[in-house]
Amino acid sequence: MHEVDMTRALLLAMEGWRQSHTPQVPRVGTVHLQVGAFTCVEPDQLVFTWQAAIRNSWLEGAELAIEPVALLGRCLRCSATYAPEPERGYRSPCCEHPMEEIVQGRELRISSVGYHLPQ
């Protein structure tokens, strides 16, 4: 399951983030995550594995808010940027050339963390 590995990577990133706030342990409300359409990550499964992984941890109760990022390609032949369609074989709509460059859609990154520090 790809989402389990992604959740592990996310937890490692969050642990590194937490270390930057020592000696206090931040109380995290929401982790905002950008997930590209071309990452092969199923958002619902990622939320499920996240919820299971944070039980009984310093992140317990934190929500994972996923912002989908659409796939955009660029045709190097005609310089067009377009939203590739699988039905068309991801080809450029203007010249039918195969997609050679992905402009966006591979993202899997934390965009922000909603938190507060205990008083």
VENVENFEN-V917910 format. One record per residue. N is the residue number from 1. SS is DSSP state (h for helix, s for strand, l for the rest). NEAR is the number of other ideal C-beta (glycine too) atoms within 10 Angstrom. Layout:
n	ss	near
N	SS	NEAR
N	SS	NEAR
//
This chain:
n	ss	near
1	l	9
2	h	13
3	h	19
4	h	14
5	h	11
6	h	21
7	h	23
8	h	12
9	h	11
10	h	23
11	h	16
12	h	10
13	h	15
14	h	20
15	h	12
16	h	9
17	h	15
18	h	17
19	h	8
20	l	7
21	l	11
22	l	8
23	l	4
24	l	10
25	l	13
26	l	20
27	s	14
28	s	20
29	s	13
30	s	13
31	s	23
32	s	15
33	s	24
34	s	16
35	s	21
36	s	19
37	l	17
38	l	18
39	l	18
40	l	11
41	l	18
42	l	15
43	h	15
44	h	9
45	h	15
46	h	22
47	h	17
48	h	15
49	h	22
50	h	21
51	h	15
52	h	10
53	h	14
54	l	21
55	l	9
56	l	6
57	l	12
58	l	14
59	l	21
60	l	10
61	l	12
62	l	21
63	s	15
64	s	21
65	s	14
66	s	17
67	s	12
68	s	11
69	s	19
70	l	12
71	l	20
72	s	18
73	s	23
74	s	18
75	l	21
76	l	13
77	l	13
78	l	13
79	l	9
80	l	14
81	s	12
82	s	19
83	l	12
84	l	23
85	l	12
86	h	7
87	h	7
88	h	12
89	l	10
90	l	17
91	l	17
92	l	22
93	l	13
94	l	12
95	l	10
96	l	12
97	l	13
98	l	13
99	l	19
100	l	12
101	s	10
102	s	15
103	s	13
104	s	16
105	l	18
106	l	15
107	l	16
108	s	16
109	s	13
110	s	14
111	s	12
112	s	12
113	s	17
114	s	14
115	s	16
116	s	9
117	l	9
118	l	7
119	l	4
//
